[in-house]
Amino acid sequence: MKTARAQGVGFRSERGPILIALMLSTGLVAIDSTIVATAVPSIVRDVGGFESFPWLFSAYLLAQAVSVPIYGKLSDMLGRKPIILAGIGLFLLGSVLCGIAWSMPALIAFRALQGLGAGAVLPVSITIAGDIYSLEERAKVQGYLASVWAVSSVVGPSLGGIFSSLGIWRGIFLVNIPLCLLAGWMLFRTLHENVERAKHRVDYAGAALLAVSLGLLILGALQGGQGWAWNSPISIGIFVVGAVLLAVFLMVERRAAEPVLPSWVVSRRLLGTTTLVSFGVGAVMIGLTSYVPTFLEGALDTSPFMAGLALAALTLGWPLSASQAGRFYLRIGFKATALIGISVTVAGLLALALTAATPNVALVAASCFVVGLGLGLVATPTLISAQSSVEWNERGVVTSSNMFARSIGSALGVAVFGAVANAVYATTAGEGAAPAVVAASGAVFLAALVGGILTVAAVLAMPAVKAGASRKDDDGGTGGEPALAEAEDKTR
């Protein structure tokens, strides 16, 4: 029987068509995350609803975040192929409906449908890569997938600007149609699974409670201080109801035969610490992506295109280091590699915070590039170590939990950084718009630096295991890395 290792990595290898399909699937989500923002003015002019347009992003992120853990569990029960194809189908349907939307409320609802599709596409794509590639190969494959984000960071805003300037903003959604069809067709033709058919007891109650409780909590974090005041009755009510439902969910999961989010996901030391690291990565990422363009445009009157290019340095550095991460973790281990990465990340954040008072496009771009290099050496080894510590029937849950933690980190990061920025801006607004933007952005970069330093603690708490070590970790669970031969898995 041929192992994954013997087949090679790359577009021309036996698994090349699957890799291309995974990159196309990832590209759907990556481009969508950047293409919509540039078209907002055109959308508002056409369908109205200026006061509601932030929900174009919130509805998408909310639907994506709450559905990720559910899709991860379903992919372990039913297989990866039907779940990712269903996700692509939902994304396709949402894109078509967005393209014909007649009002802002309709467009927001259809964006939520897109988010439900994205919730399956991204984590299951990464899970499939973990299934079909060996431990040595996964970092290189993660580099391929990360490169999609680098390309999308340039292509997305450019396409959005072109469609907007031509007065055909609906094209930003309709362009997804051929991509969805091609990705779905390639996965249908090339991805073959041998899934052990067994009778499963779907945890419907747990899935519903998880979706509603987390939906409320994330909604409160996204809209607090923006849609309503933090101390308003609606804000307090949302958090209270969300917390109560989350507590009920935890009680239901204790009795569920097949819980949608098993307790071992956070109780095992390796999985718990890597989840915390992913949370920190999400917070750092949102701090830069949300405020670097605003910082440059407000402080230096830089064009949106140039500000976007400066931020693109972040997503250029990530795939470069991610593709080389395997060389490090196979030699020195996952924890040591992640420590190097988080150290580089903190250095880049420190440079950004220290130079914020003297805005400079080149310095900001260089700092973002360094942060990207560091994050590639943090996110890749921690994700792969988590994936490699479990069997096939648990890998979907582990991968989706890791991605979910990153989404939660981003959602809470938006809330915290927004509160910091608004507080500083309010106290410095009298000095002028540009100085106030510099002060507020500098405070956010400092807060992101604190987040990076806290992530160092999570990396230090990881168990020091090397690639190829035994599955049994110091907690008696399955937190260590499996032998490299585990690449010969259920999916080929």
ZAMARGU-4260 file (C-alpha; in steps of 0.2 Angstrom, whole numbers, plus 5000, padded with zeros to 4 digits):
<rodrens>
0) 5000/5000/5000 | 5007/5017/4995 | 5010/5029/5009 | 5007/5048/5008 | 5025/5051/5010
5) 5030/5041/4994 | 5018/5051/4983 | 5027/5068/4984 | 5021/5085/4987 | 5016/5098/4973
10) 5004/5101/4959 | 5011/5087/4948 | 5011/5074/4962 | 4997/5061/4963 | 4989/5072/4976
15) 4992/5088/4966 | 4973/5089/4960 | 4967/5088/4978 | 4980/5101/4984 | 4974/5113/4970
20) 4956/5110/4975 | 4960/5114/4993 | 4969/5130/4988 | 4954/5135/4977 | 4942/5131/4992
25) 4953/5142/5004 | 4954/5155/4990 | 4935/5157/4991 | 4936/5162/5010 | 4952/5172/5008
30) 4946/5183/4994 | 4929/5186/5002 | 4938/5192/5017 | 4946/5207/5008 | 4935/5210/4992
35) 4919/5216/5000 | 4927/5231/5010 | 4932/5240/4995 | 4915/5239/4987 | 4905/5246/5002
40) 4903/5263/4995 | 4895/5257/4979 | 4884/5244/4988 | 4877/5258/4999 | 4874/5270/4985
45) 4864/5256/4976 | 4854/5247/4989 | 4855/5260/5004 | 4857/5255/5022 | 4873/5265/5027
50) 4869/5263/5045 | 4868/5244/5043 | 4883/5240/5032 | 4894/5234/5046 | 4883/5219/5047
55) 4889/5214/5030 | 4905/5209/5040 | 4897/5204/5057 | 4884/5193/5050 | 4897/5183/5040
60) 4910/5182/5054 | 4896/5177/5066 | 4889/5163/5055 | 4906/5157/5051 | 4913/5156/5069
65) 4898/5147/5077 | 4897/5134/5064 | 4915/5129/5063 | 4915/5117/5078 | 4899/5108/5072
70) 4906/5105/5055 | 4922/5098/5063 | 4912/5085/5072 | 4902/5081/5057 | 4917/5078/5047
75) 4924/5066/5060 | 4907/5057/5059 | 4903/5057/5041 | 4919/5060/5032 | 4927/5076/5025
80) 4921/5075/5008 | 4902/5077/5010 | 4905/5091/5023 | 4917/5102/5012 | 4906/5099/4997
85) 4891/5105/5007 | 4901/5120/5013 | 4905/5125/4995 | 4887/5123/4990 | 4881/5134/5004
90) 4895/5147/4999 | 4890/5146/4981 | 4871/5148/4985 | 4875/5163/4997 | 4886/5171/4983
95) 4872/5170/4970 | 4859/5177/4982 | 4871/5191/4987 | 4874/5195/4968 | 4855/5198/4966
100) 4851/5206/4983 | 4838/5219/4982 | 4841/5228/4999 | 4854/5229/5013 | 4844/5217/5025
105) 4843/5204/5011 | 4862/5206/5007 | 4866/5204/5026 | 4855/5188/5027 | 4864/5181/5012
110) 4881/5186/5019 | 4876/5175/5034 | 4873/5161/5022 | 4890/5163/5014 | 4897/5163/5032
115) 4889/5146/5035 | 4898/5139/5020 | 4914/5147/5025 | 4913/5139/5042 | 4914/5122/5033
120) 4926/5126/5019 | 4941/5133/5029 | 4943/5120/5043 | 4939/5105/5033 | 4951/5110/5020
125) 4965/5110/5033 | 4959/5094/5040 | 4960/5086/5023 | 4978/5092/5021 | 4982/5084/5038
130) 4974/5068/5033 | 4983/5065/5016 | 5000/5072/5020 | 5013/5066/5032 | 5020/5075/5046
135) 5036/5080/5036 | 5025/5087/5022 | 5012/5096/5031 | 5022/5112/5034 | 5026/5113/5016
140) 5007/5111/5012 | 5003/5124/5024 | 5014/5136/5015 | 5004/5132/4999 | 4988/5136/5008
145) 4995/5151/5017 | 5001/5158/5000 | 4983/5159/4995 | 4980/5172/5008 | 4995/5182/5002
150) 4989/5182/4984 | 4971/5186/4990 | 4977/5201/5000 | 4982/5209/4984 | 4969/5202/4972
155) 4954/5204/4983 | 4955/5223/4986 | 4960/5225/4968 | 4945/5216/4961 | 4934/5225/4973
160) 4940/5242/4967 | 4939/5237/4949 | 4921/5231/4950 | 4916/5246/4961 | 4924/5258/4948
165) 4914/5250/4934 | 4898/5251/4944 | 4896/5232/4945 | 4898/5228/4963 | 4888/5213/4961
170) 4902/5205/4952 | 4912/5203/4968 | 4900/5190/4973 | 4896/5182/4956 | 4915/5179/4953
175) 4914/5166/4966 | 4903/5155/4955 | 4916/5148/4944 | 4928/5146/4958 | 4915/5136/4968
180) 4910/5125/4954 | 4928/5121/4949 | 4934/5118/4968 | 4918/5107/4970 | 4921/5097/4954
185) 4939/5094/4958 | 4936/5088/4976 | 4922/5077/4970 | 4933/5069/4956 | 4949/5067/4966
190) 4946/5065/4985 | 4942/5047/4989 | 4938/5042/5007 | 4936/5025/5016 | 4925/5030/5030
195) 4920/5017/5042 | 4901/5017/5042 | 4894/5017/5059 | 4878/5022/5067 | 4880/5039/5075
200) 4870/5048/5088 | 4870/5067/5082 | 4871/5079/5096 | 4857/5090/5090 | 4854/5099/5107
205) 4872/5102/5109 | 4875/5109/5092 | 4860/5121/5094 | 4865/5127/5111 | 4883/5129/5105
210) 4878/5139/5090 | 4865/5150/5099 | 4876/5153/5115 | 4892/5157/5105 | 4882/5167/5093
215) 4876/5179/5107 | 4893/5180/5115 | 4902/5184/5099 | 4888/5196/5094 | 4890/5205/5110
220) 4909/5206/5107 | 4907/5212/5089 | 4894/5226/5093 | 4898/5231/5110 | 4903/5249/5110
225) 4898/5251/5092 | 4880/5245/5089 | 4876/5249/5107 | 4885/5254/5123 | 4893/5241/5134
230) 4883/5245/5149 | 4866/5246/5139 | 4852/5234/5144 | 4854/5225/5127 | 4872/5222/5129
235) 4871/5215/5147 | 4856/5205/5142 | 4865/5197/5127 | 4880/5192/5137 | 4870/5185/5152
240) 4859/5175/5140 | 4874/5169/5131 | 4883/5164/5146 | 4868/5154/5153 | 4865/5145/5137
245) 4884/5141/5137 | 4883/5134/5154 | 4868/5123/5149 | 4878/5117/5134 | 4892/5111/5145
250) 4880/5101/5156 | 4871/5094/5140 | 4888/5088/5133 | 4893/5078/5149 | 4878/5067/5145
255) 4879/5067/5126 | 4884/5050/5118 | 4894/5059/5105 | 4896/5077/5110 | 4899/5090/5097
260) 4913/5098/5107 | 4921/5084/5118 | 4929/5090/5134 | 4946/5082/5129 | 4948/5095/5117
265) 4954/5107/5130 | 4958/5095/5144 | 4973/5087/5136 | 4988/5098/5139 | 4994/5099/5121
270) 4977/5103/5114 | 4973/5116/5127 | 4989/5126/5125 | 4988/5125/5106 | 4970/5132/5107
275) 4976/5146/5118 | 4990/5150/5105 | 4977/5150/5091 | 4967/5162/5101 | 4982/5174/5103
280) 4986/5173/5085 | 4968/5178/5080 | 4969/5193/5092 | 4986/5199/5085 | 4980/5197/5067
285) 4964/5207/5070 | 4973/5221/5079 | 4984/5224/5064 | 4972/5220/5050 | 4959/5232/5057
290) 4970/5247/5062 | 4986/5247/5051 | 4976/5254/5035 | 4966/5266/5046 | 4983/5272/5054
295) 4992/5275/5038 | 4977/5283/5030 | 4972/5294/5045 | 4990/5299/5050 | 4998/5301/5033
300) 4984/5303/5021 | 4990/5287/5012 | 4979/5280/4998 | 4969/5265/5003 | 4979/5255/4990
305) 4996/5259/4998 | 4989/5256/5015 | 4983/5239/5009 | 5000/5235/5002 | 5008/5239/5018
310) 4996/5227/5027 | 4999/5214/5013 | 5017/5212/5020 | 5009/5203/5035 | 5001/5190/5024
315) 5017/5189/5013 | 5028/5185/5028 | 5017/5171/5034 | 5018/5159/5020 | 5036/5161/5018
320) 5040/5156/5036 | 5025/5143/5036 | 5033/5134/5021 | 5049/5132/5031 | 5042/5128/5048
325) 5044/5109/5044 | 5063/5111/5044 | 5062/5118/5061 | 5050/5107/5070 | 5057/5091/5063
330) 5074/5096/5070 | 5070/5105/5086 | 5052/5101/5090 | 5035/5110/5089 | 5037/5120/5105
335) 5054/5127/5101 | 5049/5132/5084 | 5033/5140/5091 | 5044/5149/5103 | 5055/5156/5089
340) 5040/5161/5080 | 5032/5170/5094 | 5048/5179/5099 | 5049/5186/5081 | 5031/5191/5082
345) 5033/5201/5098 | 5049/5209/5090 | 5038/5215/5075 | 5024/5221/5087 | 5037/5230/5098
350) 5044/5239/5082 | 5026/5244/5077 | 5022/5251/5094 | 5038/5260/5096 | 5037/5269/5079
355) 5019/5273/5079 | 5022/5290/5085 | 5032/5294/5069 | 5021/5286/5056 | 5031/5279/5041
360) 5024/5267/5027 | 5040/5258/5025 | 5042/5255/5044 | 5024/5249/5046 | 5026/5237/5031
365) 5043/5230/5037 | 5035/5228/5055 | 5020/5219/5048 | 5032/5208/5037 | 5041/5203/5053
370) 5025/5199/5062 | 5020/5188/5048 | 5036/5179/5048 | 5034/5175/5066 | 5015/5170/5065
375) 5020/5158/5052 | 5031/5149/5064 | 5018/5150/5077 | 5002/5145/5069 | 5009/5131/5058
380) 5018/5120/5071 | 5005/5122/5084 | 4991/5117/5072 | 5001/5102/5065 | 5006/5096/5082
385) 4988/5096/5088 | 4982/5087/5072 | 4996/5074/5074 | 4991/5070/5092 | 4975/5062/5087
390) 4968/5049/5076 | 4958/5052/5060 | 4941/5051/5069 | 4946/5066/5080 | 4956/5076/5069
395) 4941/5086/5062 | 4936/5092/5079 | 4954/5096/5084 | 4956/5107/5068 | 4940/5115/5069
400) 4943/5119/5088 | 4959/5127/5083 | 4952/5138/5070 | 4937/5142/5081 | 4949/5148/5094
405) 4957/5160/5081 | 4939/5166/5077 | 4935/5170/5095 | 4952/5178/5097 | 4948/5190/5083
410) 4930/5193/5089 | 4936/5198/5106 | 4951/5207/5099 | 4939/5218/5089 | 4930/5222/5105
415) 4945/5226/5116 | 4955/5235/5103 | 4940/5245/5098 | 4937/5250/5116 | 4955/5255/5118
420) 4955/5265/5102 | 4939/5274/5105 | 4944/5279/5123 | 4961/5286/5117 | 4953/5295/5102
425) 4940/5303/5113 | 4954/5311/5124 | 4965/5317/5110 | 4952/5322/5097 | 4954/5340/5102
430) 4972/5340/5095 | 4966/5336/5078 | 4961/5321/5068 | 4978/5315/5062 | 4986/5316/5080
435) 4971/5307/5087 | 4972/5293/5074 | 4991/5291/5078 | 4987/5290/5097 | 4973/5278/5095
440) 4982/5267/5083 | 4998/5267/5094 | 4987/5262/5109 | 4980/5247/5099 | 4997/5242/5093
445) 5003/5242/5111 | 4988/5232/5116 | 4992/5219/5102 | 5010/5218/5109 | 5003/5214/5126
450) 4992/5200/5117 | 5008/5194/5109 | 5017/5193/5126 | 5003/5183/5134 | 5003/5171/5119
455) 5022/5168/5124 | 5015/5161/5140 | 5004/5149/5131 | 5018/5143/5120 | 5029/5140/5135
460) 5015/5129/5143 | 5015/5117/5128 | 5023/5100/5132 | 5040/5098/5125 | 5037/5084/5112
465) 5045/5081/5096 | 5038/5075/5079 | 5037/5056/5079 | 5036/5055/5098 | 5024/5043/5107
470) 5005/5047/5107 | 5005/5046/5126 | 5009/5063/5134 | 5012/5068/5152 | 4994/5069/5156
475) 4990/5051/5151 | 4980/5057/5136 | 4984/5057/5118 | 4993/5073/5117 | 5010/5068/5110
480) 5014/5067/5092 | 5012/5050/5083 | 5025/5042/5073 | 5028/5048/5055 | 5021/5033/5047
485) 5003/5039/5053 | 5002/5047/5035 | 4995/5031/5029 | 4978/5035/5035 | 4959/5033/5031
490) 4960/5046/5017 | 4970/5044/5002
</rodrens>
